[in-house]
Amino acid sequence: MAQTVRAQRVKGRRPPIAAVFGVFAPFNGLMTRFAGSRYIPLWAIVRHRGRRSGREYSTPVAARRVADGFVIPLAFGESADWTRNVLANHGAEIRWKDRTYKVVDPALLPARDVIDAFPAIARPLIRGGAIEAVMRVRDAEAFVR
């Protein structure tokens, strides 16, 4: 069974790749318009509810489809607001390839545990430690506890 990332992480430490992805923050508005469409299949939109405010948010993320749901690399670490919101609410919605999925059972996993979900070109980032963790979510329709 996969060990959760939370037990392994140094509190407050951001993954090294966060600095690279931070450059793209000004483009979030543009990415939000196109992410989740069939035109940009690498990007999805996570629709989540604020854990304290109750407000709805949409966050563009890189996502990979797996048999029972999605894996989402945590480029900004587990302390990103969207990550904490999805964990607190035990799920969210993901818009991917022009289709919306209700997802549940979020879990933080070491990226190395799901390396096969990523294309060969992305695997060196995982092996090198640039992406340390992923969030795995499952399709609500297929999930039976």
Beta strands, then each sheet from edge to edge (+ up, - down):
strand 1: 43-49
strand 2: 56-62
strand 3: 64-66
strand 4: 69-73
strand 5: 91-96
strand 6: 99-110
strand 7: 133-139
sheet 1: 2+ 1- 5+ 6- 7+ 4- 3+
end
